[in-house]
Each structure stands twice: as C-alpha cells, then as structure tokens.
Amino acid sequence: MNMILEFLIANRESLHLEKYNLSDKLDFVLLAPRFRASSHILFLIFPRGSPRPTLVVKVPRLAGINNSVEREAANLSAIQASRPEGFNSIPYLVAIQESHNR
C-alpha cells in the first residue's frame, strides 16, 4: 500500500487531488476478492478521518501488462466524455499509471 500512497502524494498536483479534498494525510481500506478469477486488488482511499472514500485504486494482483484495466479506463473516459457535464453516478478516471510493474 505504501507504493500507492507514495504515488498519490508525489503526484498530488499533477493529478489535481485538491479537487477531491485529499491532502498528504490519507487512509485506506484494502479489498481483496477471495474468488480465484479476481485478478485485481482494490484500495479505497479516504481523506484522514473521513468516513467516505474519495478514490478507488485498482491494482493487478500480478505484475505485468493488464489489458482489462486499460480497457476499463478507456470505457470510463469515453462514457464521461459522452456528456458535457459527465455523469456523477459513474466514476471519473483520475489516472492510469504503471508503477512498480503494475
């Protein structure tokens, strides 16, 4: 998890995390689906002390190229771009970035 928090803090300005009221003090919850077919781990990112997550980080369980994450990112971007004001009920893509071969 340190790699994710470090990435978010190091890229805070370029990711415009101030829009999400995220400072350099973050908490998280790890969600690791137990079924074998799950190839990802999810991290819910919270501003310190907040009961509501602000970001979701999806990380492949195994290192290497992960086409499903790239496809999901493209689909989220396309659907948000299909309407000038976007859709508040659908997640916004903040970033897709390789880090530590994931």
C-alpha positions as MATLAB code, in Angstrom:
seq = 'MNMILEFLIANRESLHLEKYNLSDKLDFVLLAPRFRASSHILFLIFPRGSPRPTLVVKVPRLAGINNSVEREAANLSAIQASRPEGFNSIPYLVAIQESHNR';
ca = [
       0.000    0.000    0.000;
       2.908    2.343    0.599;
       3.586    2.469   -3.147;
       0.043    3.703   -3.788;
       0.067    6.337   -1.048;
       3.540    7.467   -2.132;
       2.372    7.709   -5.746;
      -0.701    9.757   -4.811;
       1.280   12.105   -2.585;
       4.127   12.512   -5.095;
       1.669   13.211   -7.930;
      -0.847   15.196   -5.927;
      -0.541   18.328   -8.066;
      -0.467   16.652  -11.488;
      -3.499   14.511  -10.568;
      -5.320   17.593   -9.212;
      -6.176   15.772   -5.991;
      -7.155   19.065   -4.359;
     -10.435   18.722   -6.334;
     -11.169   15.693   -4.166;
     -10.172   17.337   -0.861;
      -7.207   14.995   -0.473;
      -4.208   16.235    1.452;
      -0.990   14.346    2.108;
      -2.683   12.559    5.016;
      -4.579    9.595    3.624;
      -6.173    6.454    4.995;
      -7.180    3.356    3.047;
      -9.158    0.127    3.125;
      -7.902   -2.872    1.166;
     -10.428   -5.047   -0.667;
      -9.079   -8.362   -1.941;
     -11.781  -10.507   -3.518;
     -11.434  -14.101   -2.408;
     -12.571  -15.736   -5.630;
      -9.791  -17.084   -7.854;
     -10.898  -15.337  -11.036;
     -10.299  -11.918   -9.477;
      -7.129  -10.509  -10.949;
      -7.217   -7.187   -9.055;
      -6.999   -5.707   -5.600;
      -8.929   -2.552   -4.745;
      -7.907    0.200   -2.356;
     -10.456    2.710   -1.109;
      -8.669    5.994   -0.358;
     -10.056    8.300    2.332;
      -9.040   11.760    3.485;
      -7.702   11.185    7.021;
     -10.628   10.956    9.443;
     -13.346   10.857    6.778;
     -15.890    8.014    6.734;
     -16.374    8.268    2.930;
     -13.863    7.076    0.329;
     -12.816    9.607   -2.262;
     -10.781    7.469   -4.664;
     -10.654    3.832   -5.693;
      -7.331    2.412   -6.824;
      -7.404   -0.812   -8.829;
      -4.138   -2.766   -8.921;
      -3.449   -6.049  -10.706;
      -2.550   -8.913   -8.371;
       0.299   -9.940  -10.659;
       2.975   -7.742  -12.214;
       2.921   -7.139  -15.941;
       0.611   -5.788  -18.596;
      -3.032   -5.709  -17.656;
      -5.285   -5.024  -20.615;
      -8.501   -5.180  -18.597;
      -7.502   -2.141  -16.505;
      -6.613   -0.200  -19.651;
      -9.910   -1.193  -21.286;
     -11.873   -0.184  -18.172;
     -10.059    3.184  -18.055;
     -10.848    3.830  -21.725;
     -14.510    2.944  -21.174;
     -14.820    5.243  -18.136;
     -13.228    8.105  -20.085;
     -15.447    7.534  -23.117;
     -18.689    7.438  -21.158;
     -17.801   10.577  -19.164;
     -16.863   12.379  -22.403;
     -20.217   11.491  -23.985;
     -21.970   14.176  -21.952;
     -20.567   17.699  -21.413;
     -21.119   17.646  -17.634;
     -20.251   13.943  -17.307;
     -22.137   11.573  -15.016;
     -21.889   11.905  -11.236;
     -23.173    8.346  -10.810;
     -20.229    6.890  -12.778;
     -16.620    7.052  -11.535;
     -14.287    9.587  -13.132;
     -10.880    8.381  -14.239;
      -8.209   10.307  -12.330;
      -5.178    8.454  -13.713;
      -3.946    5.266  -15.243;
      -0.292    4.864  -14.460;
       2.166    1.997  -14.364;
       4.109    1.846  -11.136;
       6.357   -0.936   -9.873;
       5.481   -3.012  -12.975;
       1.762   -2.878  -12.084;
];
